[in-house]
Amino acid sequence: MGIPELSEKGNATSPPDLELSSSTITSTQEHHPKKLHFVQRSDVIPEYDGSEENITGYDAELMRARASLTAEEEKKLLRRVDWRIVPLCAVMYAVKSIDASNVSNARIMDRGTPYNIMKELKMTANQYNLVTTMYYIPYILAEVPSNLLLKKVRPSVWQARIMISWGIVLLCHAAVTNRQGLYIVRFFLGLFEAGLWPGMLLHMCYWYRPDEIAPRVVWVTLLGNFSPIVSGILAFAFNGVNKGLSAWKWLILTEGLFTILLGLVVFFYLPDFPSSAKWLSDKEKAFLQARLPRNSPRAAESSFSMKEFIVSFKDIKIWLFLFCWAFYTVGTTGLQFYQPTVIANLGFTGIAKVQLLNIPSAIFSCILTIVFGIFADTGRIPQPLIPLSFMIIIQACYAVLYTFPSTGGVYSATILAGGFSTAWYTMMWPWRVQTTSGATGSAFAIAFANSYGQIGGAVGSQLFNSRYAPRYATSFGIAMGFIGAAIVMNIITWGFTWRVDVETRRLKRERIKAAKRGEAVLDDVDISQLSRGGAKRGES
């Protein structure tokens, strides 16, 4: 028995065991109408009659699995998946963020005493800037190879390896006695930490549809947004604890021990792929894989495809997103790295007071992340519009920091800019993920943006040279130029990907409506047809 053909008006006659309907929506490709196809959720779906070209991404076996669970069963299953993946990834991300925050906090611990890291290692402010640069150089180079290995080695093993090796390097900070030693341990920290965050994003692509990534990224990064608070509390707690080792070394040692323990937890508890999850039934495994669009990576694919790699490398979108990230990180990394110092230079002395003043920025970024994450999940707001709006606000804040109207105005602008700059990453990644394709292509595209786009981490901190202190007007003026360039690149990139975003959000809204009717949507977004400058999967 085949699926009945649609009439010219889009109506269909359905057999008793299958209910098929079609609704017409406006096509984003010129002016052709596009029909969406629905089936009643059930255990049995008949063979399709050969009109597969009318349903984007149609595969008979996958569609049977896609409609095998009810909407309520799907909701409960996704909740189980969330509890297995999201909390653990959130803690992993938070630990990574705390480490990044501690580098800047260590600079103001025991300030004015021989135990301060600058005094102990006999470093100038400009020499300390190289700490960030030495971290980012290997981080940038190692991210892509790390992500390409994730599928072959398995996420649980590879992510555990990253955390344990990175934790060991943190312990090695205790042996540092000069600035050269600090540069070396930060170099190896960047090398071993590379791949953690893009690996988490890639891992989620095996479990969730692109339109479902945004809320998961929000919850994963939410805990990380509190890292300045946690890091500040830790810095305050260890400040003055100079027994045997300096306070800043105790701070990093403690984090290193926790990171190693967390790595062991990741090894044993992080699920790899739906097909290998022992806590899922065969029906649930098939359903989770079938509900993904055809451009999503799957465990059954080859771990590496040279053809797919070349196609991704030649895709103009990978370079557009790269420049979005690169310009943005140059313009904002320095602010994040120097925020505690900038606040201290404004006259707020004492580590307790400085850390207390950093808390509002962290709380504000969390509020932004939650609110805009909810809006993004409705499928009604263009995904690129959110990070673009954030950058415009950051630019306005930088104008205040550049003109320095008053201490209170500068502090307020620092809080706002810090909050929006952190939330930008959370809102940017769902846009990047929805334009990737395949196991190799997704791994490469995600890591490429996160690695070479992080060149700002190596360059951005250099903008805040000590000769510009204490107001750093020149630094913020240069940063404004880079943020302006990032705004332009985001608009250009939106022009190349807007069709994918429109169709992704449209399908999301239709899926929500269909679920209420007890139906499943058969169509997928075909990014090869909707993206300008894109190529079909597997084609060079």
N, C-alpha and C positions, 0 to 999 in steps of 0.2 A: 504494500500500500504506500503510495507516495504522498508527499505534502501537496495539497491542491494548489493549482496555479491561481494567481490573483486575476481578478477581472480588471478591465480598463479603469474602473472607478476605485480600485484598490480594495474591493470587497472579496471575500473568500468564502467558499463552502468547505466545511471541515468535517472529517469523519468523526464518529463518536468518541474515539480515543485521543483525538488531537484537535485542539482549538487554535486556529491560526488567524490572526488579524493583521492588518497593515494600516499604518497612519502615514499621511504625507506631510513632510516638513520641508521647509525651504532649504535648498541646497546651497552650500557655501561655494560650490564650484560653478561659476557662471550662474545660469538661471534654471538649471534642471532640477525638477522636484526629486526628492529622495524618499523612498518608502522605508519605513522601519518595520521589522517583522517580529511578531511575538508568538510565543507558544505557551499554552497552559502548563504550569509546572506539574510534572508527573514522572513516573518511573519509565514510561515507554514513549518513545518518539519514533514514528515510522521513518523509512528511508526517504530522502529527498528525491524529487523526480528529475533532477538534472538541470535545474535553473539556478545553480549555485552562484552564477555571476551576478544575480540580483541581490545577494546577501553578502555584504562585505565580511570576509573572514570566516565564511561558513565551512564547517567540517561536521559531517553527520554524527560521527562518534562523539566528538566534543560537545555538540549541541545536546545530545541525549544526556550527557553527564551534567551539562549546565542547567538543565531543567529538572534534575533528579531530586532536588530538595525544595521544600516550600520556603517562602520568604522568611518565616519565623525560624525555621531550621537553619537557614543561611545566616541569619542574624546571630543566633546562638553559637554557630560554628566560628564565625569571625570573632566573636567575643572570646572564645577559647584560644584562638590563634593570637589575638592581641595580648592576652595574659601571659602567653608563652614567650612572646618576642619583645613587646614594647617596654615592660618594666626593666628587663635586663639590659636592653639597648640604651634605655634612659640613664641607667647607672653608669654604663660604660662611657657614654657621651659626657656625663657630668664629671667623671674623673678626668677625662681628657681636658675639659674646659677648666677645671680647677688647677691642673698643672700649668696651663697657659696663664692663668691669673696669678699664680704664685710667683712667676718670674718677675712680674712688675711689683708685687707686694714685697718680695724679698729685698727689693731696692730700698724700701723705706723702713724696714725692720731695724731696730736698734740704731736708728739714725743718730749720728753725733757721737757714737761709741766705737771702740776698736773692733767690735763684733759685727758691725754693719758690713754687708757683702762688698760694698765699694771700698771700704777701708781695709778690710781683711785681705782682699785680693789685689789691692792697690790699683784700682781701676778708675779711669775718668768717666764722665758721663757719655762721651762719644765712644769710648771703648766698650761700655756696657751696651750700647746700641747694637754692637756686633753679635751679642748673645742671641738676639732674635734672628739676625741674618744667618748665623751658623746653623740654627735649627731649621730654617726654611729651605736652605739649599738642598740637603739630602731628602727632605720631606717632599719637595717638588719632584725630584728625579725618581723617587721610589714609589709614588702613589699608583701610577699606571701599571707597572709590573705587579704590584701587590694585588690590585683589583682583578687583573687577568688570571692570577693564581687562585683566587678565592673559590671559584667553582670546582676546580680540579682537586684542591686540597680539602675542601668542605669548609663552610663558614665557621662552624664551631671550633675546628682545629686551627684554622688560620687566624681568626680573631683572638683566640686564646694565646697563640704564639706571639701575636703583636703585643698583647697586654703583659705577658710574662717577661718578654725581652725588654720591653719599655720600662717595666717595674725594676728590673735588674739595673738598668742604666741609671734610674733615679737613685738607687742605693749607692751607686758609684760616686754620686755628688759628695759623699762624706769624705772622699779621699782628695778632693780638690784643694789645692793650696795656692794657686795663682790663676790669672785670667786665662792663660793658655789651656790649663786643665779644664776650666769652665767651658771654654769654646769646644773642646773635644767631647765632653760629655753631652753638651747640647747638640752637637753634630750627630752623635749616635742616637740621641733621643729622637731627633727628627727622622732619622733613617728607620728606626724600629717602630715608631708610632705611625708612620705613613701607611695609609690604607684603612685605618680604623673607621673613619666616618664614611668615606665613599663605599667601603665594604658593607656598612650597615644599610646604606641606601640601596645598593645593588641587591642585598639579601632581601629587603622588603619587596623588591620588584618580582621576586619569585612567589610571593604570597599574596600580594594585593594588586588590584588594578591601578593604573596611573591616577584615575580620579579619586582613589581612596588613599593615596600616599600623603596628601596634605595634612589630614588630621593626625595621622601616625607620626609624621615628622614633627608636628606641633608637640605631641605628648613626649616624644623622645627628647626633643631639645628643651622642653620646658624646665626640666630639672637642671639641665646645663645652664639655663639662663640665671639660675640661682647660684651658679658657681662663684661669681664675685662675692656674694654674701658669705658662702661657706668658706671660700678662700680667705676672705677678710677676717672671719671669726678665727680660723686656724692661725693666721698670721698674728692676730692679737693674742691668742692663747700661748703661742710659742715665743712671742716677743719678750726678750729678757731671759729666756731659758738658755743659758750659756754654760751648761755643765758638761764638760768633756768635749762637746762640739758647739759651734755657734748655733744660734736660734734658727737661722735660715736653713742650716743643714738638717736640724731636727725636723723642720717643717717638710722638707723634700723627702727625707728618709721615711717619715710616717706615711706619706702618700705612696712611696714606692712599695712598702710592705702591703698596703691595702690593694694596690694595683695587681700585684702578683697573686694575692688570694682571690681577687675578682676574676683574674684570668683562668684560674682553676675551676671556678664556678661556671664560667662561660664554656669551657671545654665539655663539662658534663651536662649542662642544662640548655644550651642554646640549640634550638631545632635547626636542622640544615635546610631540607626541602620538603614540600608536601608529600612527595612520593616516598620518602624515607622516614616519615614521622610515625613512630610506633603507637602513639596515642590517638591516631586517626584510623577510622575504618577505611576499607578499600573504596567504599562509596564516597566518603568524605574527601579522600585523596583525589579521586577522579574529578569531583565537583570543584575543588579549589583550583585545580589546574585548568579545567575547562572554562571557568569563568574569566580567565585572563585573556586579553586580546591577543591576536596572533603575533604582534610585535614584541610582546613581553618575553623575557628570557625563561627558559624551562630547563629543568634538571636533565631531561632526556637529550638535550642538544650536546654537540661536541663542546668540550671545554675551551677550545680555541679554534677559530676559523680565520685563516689568513685573508680569505676573500671578504669576509664580513669586516675584518679589521681595516682593510684597504678602503672599502666603501665608506666606513665611518670616518676614516682619516680625510677622505676627499669631500665629505659632506660639509658645505659651507656653514651649517648651523653650529658645528663643533668649534669653529673659529670665532663665530659671532658671540657665542656664550663665553668663550675664553676671554675675549676682550671685555665683556660685561664684568666678569669676575676680576680680571686684572686691574682695570681702572678703578673699580670700586674698592678693592682691597688696598691699593696704594693710598686711596683717599681716606680710608677709615681705620686701618690697622694701627697707625701711629696714635690715633686718638684712644683706642682701646688699651694700647700698651702703656701709654703715658697718663691715662686718666687719674690714677692715684697721685702721680707726681704733679700734674697740673693743678689738682685740687690742693695739694700741700703748698705749692708755690703761690696759691691765691691767699695764703696766710692762715690756712687751717692746719695747725701743727698738732703733732701727737698722732700715733698710729690709730688709736681708738677713734679719734674724731674723724680722721681721714677715711677709715673704713666705714664708719657710720654714714658719712656723706656719700659713699659709693652705693649704698643699699638702694636708695630711690631709683637709680638707673636700672638696677637688676629687676626690681619689682615692676617698673614701668615696661620693660621689655617683655616680661612675662604676660602682663595684661594685654599688650599689643599682639603677642603671639596667639593667645587664646581667642581674643575677639576676632581678629582677621582670619584665624584658622577656621572658626565657625562659619564666617561669611564665605570663605573659599570653598567649604564643604557643601554649600548649597548649590553650587554650580551656576550661580547667577552673576557673579562678578568675574570679569576677565582676570585670569591668573597673573598675567604680566602687569596689570594695572596696579596691583598692590605694592610690589617692590619699587615700581617707578614712582609712586606717590611718596614712599618712604624716602627716596633719594632727594626728592624736591624739598621735603621738610628738613632733611640733613643739611642741604645746601643753605637753607635759610638760617639754620643754627650756626653754621660755619661763618656766615656773614656777621653774626653777633660776636662770635669768638674773635673774628678778625678785627672788628672795630673796637672791641673791649669797652662797652659803654659804662659798665659798673661791675663790681665783684659779684653781686647777686645775679645780674643778668648773665654773666659768663658761666656761673655755676648752673643756672637754669638751662642754658643752652647746652652745656656739657651733659647734663642729665638727659635731655631730650635727644640729642645726637647719639649718645651712647645707647639709649633704649632702642631707637629706630635702626641704628646700624647693626645691632645684634639680631633684631627681629627680621631684618632684610634677608638673611641667609635662609631662615625657616620658610619664608614665603617664596623664595626664589627656586628652591630645589624641586617642588612639585612641577613647576613649569619646565625645568630642564628634563626631569624624568619622563614626562609625557611625550617627549620628542625623541626618545631613544628606541632602539630596536635590537632584539636578539641578545644572546648570552654574551658574545664577544663585543658586539656593538655597544650594548648597555654598559658593560664593565669599562670599556675604553672611554666612552663619552662622559660618564659620571666622574671617573678618576681624572680625566684630562682637564675638565673644568675646575675640579677641586685642587688639582696639583699646580699646573702652570698658571692657573688663575690666582693662586696664592703667592705669586711673585711679589704682590704688594706687601706681603708679610716681611719679605726681605728688604724691600725698598722703602715701604711706608714708615718704618721706625726711624729711618735715616733723615726723614723730613724734620724731626724734632731734635735738631742739633742743639747743643747747649748754648751756642752763640745766639740763638733766637729766644732764649729764656729771659724773663720768666713768663712773658705773655704769648710767645710763639705765634705772633701775628703773621710772620712770613710763612711759617709752617702751615697754618690754616689757610692762608691765601693760595698756596700751592695745592693743598688738598682740595680746595674748592674747584680748581681747574680739573683735577682728576674726577671728581664727582660729576662735574658737568659733562666730561667725556663719557662717563658711565651712563648717564641719562640718555645721551645721544645713541650709544650702542644698544641700550635696552629698547629704544624706540625702533631702531633698525631691525633688531632681532625679532621684535614683535611683528614687524611687517613680513618676516619670513615664516612665522609660525602661527599667525592668528587663526588660520583655518583649522589647524589641529586643536587649538584651544577652544574654539567655538563648537566644533563637533564633539570634543570630549565632554564639555559641559552640557551640551544638548542631550547626549546619550545618558549622562548621569541623571539629568532631570527625568528623562523617559523611563529609566530603570526604577527610579523611586516611585513613579506613578504605576508602572507595571507591577511592582512588588505588591502594591495595595490591591491590585486586581488578581493577584495570584499568578502572574505571568512572568516569563523570562524574555529578555531581548536577545535576538539571535545575531544582530549586527554588531560590528566592531568599527573602530576608527582606523582608517587606512592612512597611516602617516606618510607613506610613499607617494600617495596621490595628492595629499593636502598640503605638504610642506614644499615651499619654494626652495630649490637648490638641493632637494633630497633625492635619494636613489632608492630603488626597491631593494628590499632585503635580499642579500646574497648576490646582487648585481653590481658590477663595477662600472 
